[in-house]
Amino acid sequence: MLMLYIVDDDIEFSLLLSDISSPYVPELKVFHDPVTFFSDIELTAKDIVILDIKMPKMDGIEVLRELADRRVSSSLILISGVDSGVLNSTAMLAKELGLNIATQLSKPFSPQKLVDVLTKIISGDGVRTFRQLAQQDDQGHTFSKAEIENGLSKGQITLFYQPQIDLKTLQLSSVEGLVRWQHPTLGLVPPYLFLPQVNKLKLLDALTDHVIECAINAESSWSRFGIDINTSINVNASNVINLSLPEKLEALTNNAAITPSKICLEVTESELMTELIPSMDTLTRLRLKGFRLSIDDFGTGFSSLLQLYRIPFTELKIDRSFIKNLATNSESRIIVETCILLAHKLGMKVVAEGIEDRETFTILLELGCDIGQGYYFAKPLPEHELHVWLHENRKRALLAL
């Protein structure tokens, strides 16, 4: 059974939290110091903890460290009256420790904000951590090399396409191809459950080649039906240091009778740090051949600005960690606004990923972001469902104008 734990040394405020939360949770307990909290509880993945990060005896960082040591997978809501920068840094540290941070709220906050977070967690929409996913993977199916190779050869491993929307016109701008496995016995398998094994078995290059072919074949099919869609696909470090990649992609697009500009290759900042000179060589030659390049998860690496200077990107994709808290965190808003201004000055389009509500969409539109992606618009769709979505989206866009 789900239990809500409130840990806050402010007695009046913790009682207020209790009053707000009690209609939405079956049981709750209130603790006014972390020492008592740790001596009296045994947390499960279903539980929720509301934690004030500034308390006597143990501060929030010490509490989070202890929770991480205990491998707690409960949903955590961090609250505090300290400035938002400290609260935001604490939340980021917690995520690095593998904890499941549902959100952070600066005191004072409206009761409705807390209610919204609680209902989202209880309904099952909360975000799981990499640690939880890894635990689930360890306890589940282990994919063999033959099984993965069979999935590739039979087309069970394929692409779902998540629409990317022009924020001004609400028309489809492009799609991102995201790998999924339609397993014959396990059903639809998300990538986090098989990619670690793909990497371990040194099948990542084979998977990437397959993904590229799927995307180009889809582009060719759409083109024959008069559907104008650009496609983005992710490439990894071993791809971007492969000096033959530009010729391989050029041959594939030529054979499919599509222009290279229809394909955008997304590269994360961390991937670029592995082998700088080969990466610059490959990516620059891809641009010379007409392919588009996106720097993915921008803002999470250590040399973002240097990468923009070195490599001719056409698109900047702002990491979802900044988008998630855009409506509630002033630092996130400043960073996003700065990224948009910087990208536009450099002649690049800006994509924001992880848009989940209208408020975030509205803020991004006001800040001048070009393209949006996220569940607010559409989830990743198999190719046949994308065609239906395209028809419905055209009608929605016309009604909105």
C-alpha positions as CSV (number, residue, x, y, z in Angstrom):
1,M,0.0,0.0,0.0
2,L,1.2,3.5,-0.9
3,M,2.5,5.6,2.1
4,L,3.2,9.3,2.1
5,Y,6.0,10.5,4.4
6,I,6.3,14.2,5.2
7,V,9.7,15.1,6.7
8,D,9.8,18.8,7.7
9,D,10.9,20.4,11.0
10,D,8.3,23.2,10.6
11,I,5.4,21.7,12.6
12,E,2.7,24.1,11.2
13,F,3.8,23.7,7.6
14,S,4.0,19.9,7.9
15,L,0.4,19.8,9.2
16,L,-0.7,22.0,6.3
17,L,1.0,19.5,3.9
18,S,-0.8,16.7,5.7
19,D,-4.2,18.4,5.3
20,I,-3.5,19.0,1.5
21,S,-2.3,15.5,0.9
22,S,-4.6,13.3,3.0
23,P,-7.5,13.1,0.5
24,Y,-5.1,11.8,-2.2
25,V,-3.1,9.1,-0.3
26,P,-4.3,6.1,1.7
27,E,-1.9,6.7,4.6
28,L,0.6,9.2,5.7
29,K,3.1,9.8,8.4
30,V,4.7,13.1,9.6
31,F,8.3,13.4,10.9
32,H,9.9,16.5,12.3
33,D,13.5,15.3,12.1
34,P,15.3,12.9,9.7
35,V,16.8,10.8,12.5
36,T,13.4,9.7,13.7
37,F,12.3,9.2,10.1
38,F,15.1,6.8,9.3
39,S,14.7,4.9,12.5
40,D,11.0,4.3,11.9
41,I,10.5,3.5,8.2
42,E,11.0,1.0,5.5
43,L,10.4,2.6,2.2
44,T,9.1,0.8,-0.9
45,A,9.0,1.9,-4.6
46,K,5.3,2.9,-4.3
47,D,5.9,5.3,-1.4
48,I,6.2,9.1,-1.7
49,V,8.5,11.3,0.5
50,I,8.1,15.1,0.9
51,L,11.4,16.3,2.2
52,D,12.5,19.7,3.4
53,I,16.1,20.0,2.5
54,K,17.0,22.4,5.4
55,M,16.5,20.9,8.8
56,P,18.5,20.5,12.0
57,K,20.5,17.4,12.9
58,M,20.7,16.3,9.2
59,D,20.5,18.6,6.3
60,G,18.8,17.6,3.0
61,I,22.1,16.5,1.3
62,E,22.9,14.1,4.2
63,V,19.3,12.7,4.0
64,L,19.6,12.2,0.2
65,R,23.0,10.5,0.7
66,E,21.5,8.1,3.2
67,L,18.5,7.4,0.9
68,A,20.9,6.6,-1.9
69,D,23.0,4.3,0.3
70,R,19.8,2.5,1.2
71,R,18.9,2.3,-2.5
72,V,15.5,3.9,-2.0
73,S,13.4,4.0,-5.1
74,S,10.4,5.9,-3.7
75,S,9.3,9.1,-5.4
76,L,10.8,12.2,-3.7
77,I,9.3,15.7,-3.6
78,L,12.0,18.2,-2.4
79,I,10.7,21.4,-0.7
80,S,12.5,24.4,0.9
81,G,12.4,28.1,1.6
82,V,16.1,28.5,0.5
83,D,16.7,30.2,-2.9
84,S,15.8,28.2,-6.0
85,G,19.4,27.8,-7.1
86,V,20.2,25.7,-4.0
87,L,17.0,23.7,-4.3
88,N,17.7,23.0,-8.0
89,S,21.3,21.9,-7.3
90,T,20.0,19.6,-4.6
91,A,17.6,18.0,-7.0
92,M,20.3,17.5,-9.6
93,L,22.6,15.9,-7.0
94,A,19.8,13.6,-6.0
95,K,19.3,12.5,-9.6
96,E,23.0,11.8,-9.9
97,L,22.8,9.7,-6.8
98,G,20.1,7.6,-8.6
99,L,17.1,8.9,-6.6
100,N,13.7,9.4,-8.1
101,I,13.0,13.1,-7.9
102,A,9.4,13.8,-8.8
103,T,9.8,17.5,-8.5
104,Q,11.1,20.3,-6.3
105,L,8.9,23.1,-4.9
106,S,10.0,26.4,-3.4
107,K,8.1,27.5,-0.3
108,P,5.6,29.0,-0.4
109,F,3.8,27.0,-3.1
110,S,0.1,26.7,-3.9
111,P,-1.8,23.6,-2.7
112,Q,-2.8,22.8,-6.2
113,K,0.9,22.4,-7.3
114,L,1.3,19.7,-4.6
115,V,-1.9,18.0,-5.6
116,D,-0.9,17.9,-9.2
117,V,2.4,16.3,-8.4
118,L,0.8,13.7,-6.1
119,T,-1.9,12.7,-8.6
120,K,0.7,12.4,-11.3
121,I,2.8,10.1,-9.2
122,I,-0.1,8.0,-8.0
123,S,-1.5,7.6,-11.5
124,G,1.7,6.0,-12.5
125,D,3.2,8.8,-14.6
126,G,6.1,9.5,-12.4
127,V,9.6,9.2,-13.9
128,R,11.7,6.2,-12.9
129,T,15.4,6.5,-12.3
130,F,18.2,4.7,-14.2
131,R,18.8,2.7,-11.1
132,Q,15.2,1.4,-11.0
133,L,15.3,0.6,-14.7
134,A,18.6,-1.2,-14.2
135,Q,17.2,-3.2,-11.3
136,Q,14.2,-4.1,-13.4
137,D,16.5,-5.2,-16.3
138,D,18.6,-7.3,-13.9
139,Q,15.5,-9.1,-12.7
140,G,14.1,-9.6,-16.2
141,H,15.1,-11.1,-19.5
142,T,18.7,-11.2,-20.7
143,F,18.9,-10.9,-24.5
144,S,21.4,-13.2,-26.3
145,K,23.5,-12.2,-29.3
146,A,21.5,-14.5,-31.5
147,E,18.2,-13.1,-30.3
148,I,19.3,-9.5,-31.0
149,E,20.7,-10.4,-34.4
150,N,17.4,-12.2,-35.2
151,G,15.5,-9.1,-34.1
152,L,17.5,-7.0,-36.5
153,S,17.3,-9.3,-39.4
154,K,13.5,-9.9,-39.1
155,G,12.7,-6.2,-38.6
156,Q,11.4,-6.8,-35.1
157,I,13.7,-4.0,-33.9
158,T,12.4,-0.9,-35.7
159,L,11.7,2.8,-35.3
160,F,8.8,4.6,-33.7
161,Y,8.5,8.2,-34.8
162,Q,7.9,11.1,-32.4
163,P,6.6,14.3,-34.1
164,Q,8.5,17.5,-33.8
165,I,6.2,20.5,-34.1
166,D,6.8,24.0,-35.4
167,L,5.7,26.0,-32.4
168,K,4.4,29.0,-34.4
169,T,2.3,27.2,-37.0
170,L,1.6,23.9,-35.0
171,Q,2.5,22.1,-38.3
172,L,4.7,19.0,-38.3
173,S,8.3,20.0,-38.8
174,S,10.0,16.6,-38.6
175,V,10.1,13.3,-36.7
176,E,12.7,11.7,-34.5
177,G,13.2,8.0,-35.0
178,L,13.4,6.2,-31.7
179,V,14.3,2.5,-31.6
180,R,11.8,-0.1,-30.2
181,W,11.7,-3.9,-30.2
182,Q,8.5,-5.6,-31.1
183,H,9.5,-8.9,-29.5
184,P,7.6,-12.1,-30.5
185,T,7.1,-13.2,-26.9
186,L,7.8,-10.2,-24.7
187,G,5.8,-7.6,-26.6
188,L,7.0,-4.1,-27.1
189,V,10.4,-3.7,-25.5
190,P,11.7,-0.2,-24.7
191,P,15.3,0.6,-25.5
192,Y,16.5,0.9,-21.9
193,L,15.9,-2.9,-21.5
194,F,18.0,-4.0,-24.5
195,L,20.5,-1.3,-25.4
196,P,22.9,-2.1,-22.5
197,Q,23.1,-5.7,-23.8
198,V,23.5,-4.5,-27.4
199,N,26.4,-2.4,-26.3
200,K,27.9,-5.2,-24.2
201,L,27.7,-7.6,-27.1
202,K,29.3,-5.1,-29.4
203,L,26.3,-4.9,-31.7
204,L,25.8,-1.1,-31.5
205,D,27.2,-0.5,-35.0
206,A,24.9,-3.1,-36.4
207,L,21.9,-1.6,-34.6
208,T,22.8,1.9,-35.8
209,D,23.2,0.7,-39.4
210,H,19.7,-0.9,-39.1
211,V,18.2,2.3,-37.7
212,I,19.7,4.4,-40.5
213,E,18.3,2.1,-43.1
214,C,14.8,2.1,-41.4
215,A,14.8,5.9,-41.4
216,I,15.9,6.3,-45.0
217,N,13.4,3.6,-46.2
218,A,10.6,5.4,-44.3
219,E,11.6,8.7,-45.9
220,S,11.5,7.1,-49.3
221,S,8.1,5.7,-48.7
222,W,6.7,9.1,-47.4
223,S,8.2,10.8,-50.4
224,R,6.4,8.5,-52.9
225,F,3.1,9.4,-51.2
226,G,3.9,13.1,-51.4
227,I,4.4,13.4,-47.6
228,D,7.1,15.9,-46.8
229,I,8.8,14.9,-43.5
230,N,12.3,15.3,-42.2
231,T,13.7,12.6,-40.0
232,S,16.2,12.8,-37.1
233,I,18.1,9.8,-35.9
234,N,20.7,9.3,-33.1
235,V,24.2,8.3,-33.8
236,N,26.9,7.2,-31.3
237,A,30.6,7.7,-30.7
238,S,31.7,4.8,-32.9
239,N,29.6,6.1,-35.8
240,V,31.0,9.7,-35.7
241,I,34.6,8.5,-35.7
242,N,33.9,6.2,-38.7
243,L,35.4,8.1,-41.6
244,S,33.4,6.1,-44.1
245,L,30.0,7.1,-42.6
246,P,29.5,10.1,-45.0
247,E,29.9,7.9,-48.1
248,K,27.7,5.1,-46.6
249,L,24.9,7.6,-45.9
250,E,25.3,9.3,-49.2
251,A,24.9,5.9,-51.0
252,L,21.8,5.0,-49.0
253,T,20.1,8.3,-49.7
254,N,21.0,8.1,-53.4
255,N,19.6,4.6,-53.7
256,A,16.4,5.7,-52.0
257,A,16.1,8.8,-54.2
258,I,15.9,11.2,-51.3
259,T,17.9,14.4,-50.6
260,P,20.5,14.2,-47.8
261,S,18.9,17.3,-46.1
262,K,15.9,15.1,-45.2
263,I,18.1,13.4,-42.7
264,C,19.3,15.0,-39.4
265,L,21.9,13.2,-37.3
266,E,21.7,13.8,-33.6
267,V,24.9,13.6,-31.6
268,T,25.2,14.1,-27.9
269,E,27.9,16.3,-26.5
270,S,29.4,13.5,-24.5
271,E,29.8,11.4,-27.6
272,L,31.9,14.2,-29.2
273,M,34.4,14.1,-26.4
274,T,35.7,10.6,-27.2
275,E,37.7,11.2,-30.4
276,L,37.7,14.9,-31.4
277,I,39.6,14.9,-34.7
278,P,37.8,12.0,-36.3
279,S,34.5,13.3,-35.1
280,M,35.2,16.8,-36.7
281,D,36.3,15.1,-39.9
282,T,33.2,12.9,-40.2
283,L,30.6,15.5,-39.2
284,T,32.0,18.2,-41.3
285,R,32.0,16.0,-44.4
286,L,28.4,15.0,-43.6
287,R,27.5,18.6,-43.7
288,L,29.3,19.1,-47.0
289,K,27.2,16.3,-48.4
290,G,24.0,18.1,-47.3
291,F,23.0,16.1,-44.2
292,R,21.8,18.1,-41.2
293,L,23.4,17.9,-37.7
294,S,21.9,18.4,-34.3
295,I,23.8,18.7,-31.0
296,D,21.6,16.7,-28.7
297,D,21.1,17.2,-24.9
298,F,22.7,20.6,-25.2
299,G,23.8,22.1,-21.9
300,T,24.7,18.8,-20.1
301,G,28.3,18.4,-21.4
302,F,31.4,20.2,-20.3
303,S,32.4,21.9,-23.5
304,S,29.1,22.9,-25.2
305,L,30.2,26.2,-26.6
306,L,33.5,24.8,-27.9
307,Q,31.5,22.1,-29.8
308,L,29.3,24.7,-31.4
309,Y,32.5,26.5,-32.5
310,R,34.2,23.4,-33.9
311,I,31.4,21.6,-35.7
312,P,28.9,23.0,-38.2
313,F,25.6,22.1,-36.5
314,T,22.3,23.1,-38.0
315,E,20.2,22.5,-35.0
316,L,20.5,22.7,-31.2
317,K,18.4,20.4,-29.0
318,I,17.9,21.7,-25.5
319,D,18.0,18.9,-22.9
320,R,14.7,17.9,-21.3
321,S,16.2,18.5,-17.8
322,F,15.9,22.3,-18.5
323,I,12.5,22.0,-20.1
324,K,10.9,20.0,-17.3
325,N,11.1,22.7,-14.8
326,L,10.7,25.7,-17.1
327,A,7.5,26.9,-15.6
328,T,8.7,26.7,-12.0
329,N,12.4,27.3,-12.1
330,S,13.8,30.7,-13.0
331,E,17.3,29.4,-13.6
332,S,16.0,26.9,-16.1
333,R,14.2,29.7,-17.9
334,I,17.3,31.8,-18.1
335,I,19.4,28.9,-19.5
336,V,16.7,28.0,-22.1
337,E,16.3,31.7,-23.2
338,T,20.1,32.0,-23.5
339,C,20.4,28.8,-25.5
340,I,17.7,30.0,-27.9
341,L,19.4,33.4,-28.4
342,L,22.8,31.8,-28.9
343,A,21.6,29.3,-31.4
344,H,19.7,31.9,-33.4
345,K,22.8,34.1,-33.5
346,L,24.7,31.2,-34.9
347,G,22.0,30.5,-37.5
348,M,20.7,27.3,-35.9
349,K,17.2,26.0,-35.3
350,V,16.3,25.2,-31.7
351,V,14.4,22.1,-30.6
352,A,13.0,21.7,-27.1
353,E,12.4,18.1,-26.0
354,G,10.3,16.9,-23.1
355,I,7.3,19.3,-23.5
356,E,4.5,17.8,-21.4
357,D,2.0,20.6,-20.8
358,R,0.5,23.7,-22.4
359,E,2.3,26.1,-19.9
360,T,5.7,24.9,-21.0
361,F,4.7,25.1,-24.7
362,T,3.5,28.7,-24.2
363,I,6.7,29.8,-22.4
364,L,8.9,28.3,-25.2
365,L,6.8,30.0,-27.8
366,E,7.3,33.3,-26.0
367,L,11.1,32.7,-25.8
368,G,11.3,32.2,-29.6
369,C,11.9,28.4,-29.6
370,D,11.4,27.0,-33.1
371,I,10.4,23.4,-32.7
372,G,8.9,21.3,-29.8
373,Q,8.8,17.6,-29.1
374,G,7.1,15.8,-26.2
375,Y,4.0,14.0,-25.0
376,Y,2.0,17.3,-25.0
377,F,2.0,16.9,-28.8
378,A,2.4,13.2,-29.4
379,K,4.1,10.1,-28.1
380,P,6.4,8.0,-30.3
381,L,4.3,6.3,-32.9
382,P,4.8,3.3,-35.2
383,E,4.9,4.3,-38.8
384,H,1.3,3.2,-39.6
385,E,-0.1,5.2,-36.6
386,L,2.0,8.3,-37.7
387,H,0.0,8.5,-40.9
388,V,-3.3,8.7,-38.9
389,W,-1.7,11.3,-36.6
390,L,-0.6,13.4,-39.5
391,H,-4.1,13.6,-40.9
392,E,-5.6,14.6,-37.5
393,N,-2.8,17.1,-36.7
394,R,-3.4,19.0,-40.0
395,K,-7.0,19.5,-38.9
396,R,-6.0,20.6,-35.4
397,A,-3.4,23.1,-36.8
398,L,-6.0,24.6,-39.1
399,L,-8.5,25.1,-36.3
400,A,-5.8,26.7,-34.1
401,L,-4.8,29.3,-36.7
